[in-house]
Structure formats: structure tokens, C-alpha cells
């Protein structure tokens, strides 16, 4: 008889432990729900703070760390589970409040755990290996080229102008200015992708398409016609986010949709092109930015900076240098080319002729 009583008491003890736990869930259900709501709100706030920090750090050439991406994914999963638990509480889908209490308590602990995992040290981003953000080799800008650069840059940083046309005669410095703009854009967060394409006289749509996707680390099938390729390129560009496309040396106008560029908006991108033709600027609907020749003072400064000290410091060559600089008509390319050809020239006061 004593053995039977002892066995019954052991069974009661075993049943009593979970029973007391479930009674606790039933009795303190309101407290569990309040704690759950607080944990849910805290995690949403933490997620918003991390997202704002990520948006500030994730500029051109950067991408989120893998641990940050995994955390966001886990947060979404836990919040989805929390929403499911919240729906059950709201609808009372249980015969026993204790069952809901247990669900709410477990969900609350899961929310708090994932929130604690969001305490990242240091930056949230790393360099994006898929983005080529290498500065282009170029010369320093001189004279009014700086103000032209600033005008173009201002349009790109604003939201009013989507197509910019940089116009001027050959050798006047359009490409040099645009390279400087490109290099400055690398540091900006506004554009996720920068694409530089040299177009040249013979417009080749397939070649332009190929150059664009190559810089985006993508590919298009060679066997497909340009129209189909344009459709696919359009989708690729849509996936990139906001981009800046720089088309250098455009000789004739063409429909952007032939390449695969849809209507430009503040959300997708900007295009800057350089051309010698004002007709190209007009027909393609660009905001015109004119590049003028250098003044005689600016031209002389550029020439002297390139020709070398042994020539520029020689007073007997001063009149000759002024003459040849004047013949260049303020064209930077002609001045730089001429300076390179004269490097090392000196005049011996005893020998008379100029020698190298």
C-alpha cells in the first residue's frame, strides 16, 4: 500500500511541474503579451537604425557585410513569426490561454535574441568587388575648365537635369573635363554605377551595348539582334539602381532606346555626352554646356607647365613661345602636344640656332 501511495505521489509531482508552468502562462498572459509587444517594437526600431546607418555608408563601390545581410534576413523571419503569433492572440485561436502564453513567451525571447545580435562593431559595409571604381588617368583642369566641370557636376548632383551635353571643338578639353567629373563621382553615394563609353565617329550600337554590360560584369548573347539585346540591357540597367552613363565623343544623335536605355528619371540615372555638334545636343534633348577655348593667359600657363623648366626659364625663347602658343588658338590638346615636342630644347647664346 505504501509503495502505491509513493508511486501516486511521484506521478502527481511529474504532472504538477508542467501544470504549474501552464497556469503561470494563463495567469500572467497579459504581462507576456505586453513584453512581446515591447520586444517587437524594439526590434523594429533597431532594424530601422541599422538600415539608416547602412544607407549612409553604402555609397559607390561599397556593399553590406555578409553578417549584416544575414542579420536582416533573420530579422525578417523573426518578425514574420511574431506577426503570426500576434494574429493568433488577436483571434484567440486556442482553447487554452496557457498555450498562447507559451507561444508569446517563446516568440518574445526569439525577438530579443536577434535584436542582441544586431550590435555590430565598426562599419557595416565592405568594398564591392563587382564594381570597377578606378580613377581614370587625366590631366589637371586649367582656367575656365574648372567652372565647366563644376556646372556639369552641379547638374548631376541635382534632380532637374537628366541629359547633359558637353559641346566644343575637337581638342578643346571635353574629355579631360569629363574624366575629372567621373573621378569625382566615384566618391559620391548618389550613383551606384558609373559607366564610361567612348562612342567615336562610327556609331556601333552592339559595341556600345557590349561595353555597358561588360562594365556591369554582365553579358549579352552575341547571336541575338540589337533590339532583343536592348530589351535585356534595359532590364540589367533597371536592376543596377541609379547610374551615371558618360558617352564620350558622340558624332551623331541616336535613340537611347536602341541601346536599351528607357526614359531617365530621378530614380534610375543620368547621361552625360561630349560632342562637337550642337545639333546632337539639340536633337537628343540635352542641357547644353559649352566649352570655350583657353584665354591667351590660360594657354600660356598650360604650355609653360608642360614644356619643362629648361625651356620655360629661358628668356631668349620667350617671344618664340608666345608666338607658337598664339598659333594654338587656345586649344589645350594642341598646347600639350606642342609642349611635349619642345621639351629639352635650349638656346646656346654662342651657337645661335635652336637645338635639342
MOQUI-V196401 format. One record per residue. RES is the residue in one small letter. SS is DSSP state (H for helix, E for strand, C for the rest). OMEGA is omega in radians with two decimals (* if undefined). NEAR is the number of other ideal C-beta (glycine too) atoms within 8 Angstrom. Layout:
RES;SS;OMEGA;NEAR
RES;SS;OMEGA;NEAR
This chain:
x;C;3.13;4
x;H;3.12;5
x;H;-3.13;6
x;H;3.13;7
x;H;3.12;8
x;H;3.12;8
x;H;-3.14;8
x;H;3.13;8
x;H;3.10;8
x;H;3.11;8
x;H;-3.14;8
x;H;3.12;8
x;H;-3.13;8
x;H;3.14;7
x;H;-3.05;8
x;H;-3.10;8
x;H;3.11;8
x;H;3.14;7
x;H;3.13;8
x;H;-3.14;8
x;H;3.14;8
x;H;3.07;13
x;H;3.09;9
x;H;3.09;9
x;H;-3.13;16
x;H;-3.03;11
x;H;-3.08;6
x;C;-3.07;9
x;H;-3.12;13
x;H;3.12;6
x;H;3.12;7
x;H;3.14;13
x;H;3.12;10
x;H;3.11;8
x;H;3.10;10
x;H;-3.14;16
x;H;-3.14;8
x;H;3.13;8
x;H;3.12;12
x;H;3.13;12
x;H;-3.14;8
x;H;-3.13;11
x;H;3.09;15
x;H;3.11;9
x;H;3.12;8
x;H;3.12;10
x;H;-3.14;11
x;H;3.13;8
x;H;3.13;8
x;H;-3.14;14
x;H;3.11;9
x;H;3.11;8
x;H;3.14;9
x;H;3.12;12
x;H;-3.14;7
x;H;-3.05;7
x;H;-2.99;10
x;C;3.10;11
x;C;-3.06;8
x;C;3.13;14
x;C;-3.14;8
x;E;3.09;10
x;E;-3.13;8
x;E;3.02;10
x;C;-3.13;10
x;H;-3.13;6
x;H;3.10;7
x;H;3.12;13
x;H;3.11;9
x;H;3.13;8
x;H;3.12;13
x;H;3.12;11
x;H;3.12;8
x;H;3.11;10
x;H;3.14;12
x;H;3.12;8
x;H;-3.12;8
x;H;3.12;12
x;H;3.08;12
x;H;3.09;8
x;H;3.12;10
x;H;3.11;13
x;H;3.09;8
x;H;3.11;8
x;H;3.14;12
x;H;3.11;10
x;H;3.13;9
x;H;3.11;12
x;H;-3.11;10
x;H;-3.09;6
x;H;3.13;6
x;C;-3.09;7
x;C;3.07;6
x;C;3.09;8
x;C;-3.07;3
x;C;3.08;8
x;H;-3.13;9
x;H;3.13;11
x;H;3.09;11
x;H;3.12;15
x;H;3.12;15
x;H;3.13;10
x;H;-3.13;10
x;H;-3.13;14
x;H;3.13;12
x;H;3.13;8
x;H;3.12;12
x;H;3.12;12
x;H;3.13;8
x;H;3.12;11
x;H;-3.14;16
x;H;3.14;11
x;H;-3.11;8
x;H;3.07;13
x;H;3.13;11
x;H;3.14;7
x;C;-3.10;8
x;C;3.09;11
x;C;-3.08;5
x;C;3.09;10
x;C;3.10;3
x;C;-3.09;3
x;C;3.11;6
x;C;-3.02;11
x;E;3.03;11
x;E;3.09;8
x;E;3.12;6
x;C;-3.10;8
x;C;-3.10;4
x;C;-3.10;5
x;C;3.07;8
x;C;-3.10;4
x;C;-3.10;7
x;C;3.12;4
x;C;3.11;5
x;C;3.09;8
x;C;-3.11;4
x;C;3.11;7
x;C;3.05;5
x;C;3.11;3
x;C;-3.14;11
x;C;3.03;11
x;C;-3.07;10
x;C;3.08;9
x;H;3.14;13
x;H;-3.13;9
x;H;3.07;7
x;H;3.08;13
x;H;-3.12;12
x;H;3.11;8
x;H;3.12;9
x;H;-3.12;15
x;H;3.12;10
x;H;3.10;8
x;H;-3.12;13
x;H;-3.13;14
x;H;3.10;7
x;C;-3.10;7
x;C;-3.07;3
x;C;-3.03;4
x;C;-3.13;9
x;C;3.14;8
x;E;-3.12;12
x;E;3.12;14
x;E;-3.13;15
x;E;-2.96;15
x;E;3.09;14
x;C;-3.11;10
x;C;-3.14;7
x;C;3.11;5
x;C;-3.05;8
x;C;3.06;12
x;C;-3.12;12
x;H;-3.11;13
x;H;3.11;9
x;H;3.12;12
x;H;-3.09;15
x;H;3.07;14
x;H;3.11;11
x;H;3.09;11
x;H;3.13;14
x;H;-3.11;12
x;H;3.11;10
x;H;-3.13;9
x;H;3.13;13
x;C;-3.08;11
x;C;-3.06;6
x;C;3.12;10
x;C;-3.02;6
x;C;-3.08;7
x;C;3.13;12
x;C;3.14;7
x;E;3.02;13
x;E;-3.08;12
x;E;3.13;11
x;E;3.14;9
x;E;3.00;11
x;E;-2.99;6
x;E;-3.14;11
x;E;-2.96;6
x;C;-3.10;5
x;C;-3.12;4
x;C;-3.10;9
x;C;-3.07;6
x;H;3.13;10
x;H;-3.14;8
x;H;3.11;7
x;H;3.10;12
x;H;-3.13;15
x;H;3.14;9
x;H;-3.12;9
x;H;-3.09;15
x;H;3.10;12
x;H;3.13;9
x;H;3.08;10
x;C;-3.14;11
x;C;3.09;5
x;C;-3.12;7
x;C;3.05;5
x;C;3.13;11
x;C;-3.12;6
x;C;-3.03;4
x;C;-3.09;3
x;C;3.14;8
x;C;-3.02;5
x;H;-3.13;9
x;H;3.11;6
x;H;3.12;8
x;H;3.12;14
x;H;3.11;13
x;H;-3.13;9
x;H;3.11;11
x;H;3.10;15
x;H;3.13;11
x;H;3.11;8
x;H;3.13;12
x;H;3.13;15
x;H;-3.12;8
x;H;-3.03;6
x;H;-3.00;10
x;C;-3.08;7
x;C;-3.12;11
x;E;3.02;14
x;E;3.14;14
x;E;-3.13;12
x;E;-3.13;14
x;E;-3.07;11
x;E;3.03;13
x;E;3.09;11
x;E;-3.09;12
x;C;-3.13;11
x;C;-3.12;7
x;C;3.13;7
x;C;3.10;9
x;C;-3.14;4
x;H;-3.14;8
x;H;3.07;8
x;H;3.10;9
x;H;-3.09;12
x;C;-3.12;15
x;C;3.12;11
x;C;-3.14;9
x;C;-3.10;3
x;C;3.11;10
x;C;3.10;6
x;C;-3.09;5
x;C;-3.05;4
x;C;3.14;11
x;E;3.12;11
x;E;3.05;14
x;E;3.02;14
x;E;3.11;15
x;E;3.04;16
x;E;-3.10;13
x;E;3.03;13
x;C;-2.98;7
x;C;3.04;10
x;H;3.10;7
x;H;3.08;7
x;H;3.12;15
x;H;-3.08;12
x;H;-3.02;8
x;H;3.14;7
x;C;3.03;12
x;C;-3.09;5
x;C;2.92;11
x;E;-3.02;8
x;E;3.00;8
x;E;-3.05;12
x;E;3.05;7
x;C;-3.11;12
x;C;3.08;8
x;C;3.10;9
x;C;3.01;14
x;C;-3.13;9
x;H;3.11;9
x;H;3.12;6
x;H;-3.14;12
x;H;-3.13;14
x;H;3.11;11
x;H;3.13;10
x;H;-3.13;15
x;H;-3.11;14
x;H;3.14;9
x;H;-3.09;7
x;H;-2.97;10
x;H;3.14;11
x;C;-3.03;10
x;H;-3.09;5
x;H;3.10;9
x;H;-3.06;14
x;H;-3.12;9
x;C;-3.10;6
x;C;-3.07;10
x;H;-3.12;5
x;H;3.13;6
x;H;-3.01;11
x;H;-3.11;8
x;H;3.12;6
x;H;3.14;8
x;H;3.11;14
x;H;-3.14;9
x;H;-3.07;8
x;H;3.08;10
x;H;3.10;13
x;H;3.13;8
x;H;-3.11;6
x;C;3.06;12
x;C;3.07;7
x;C;3.12;12
x;C;-3.08;12
x;H;-3.11;14
x;H;3.13;10
x;H;-3.13;10
x;H;-3.13;16
x;H;3.13;11
x;H;3.13;8
x;H;-3.14;12
x;H;3.13;13
x;H;-3.12;8
x;H;-3.10;6
x;H;-3.11;11
x;C;3.10;9
x;C;3.14;8
x;C;3.05;11
x;E;3.12;9
x;E;3.05;9
x;C;-3.06;7
x;C;-3.11;5
x;C;-3.03;4
x;C;3.05;6
x;C;-3.03;4
x;C;3.07;4
x;E;3.13;8
x;E;3.11;8
x;C;*;4
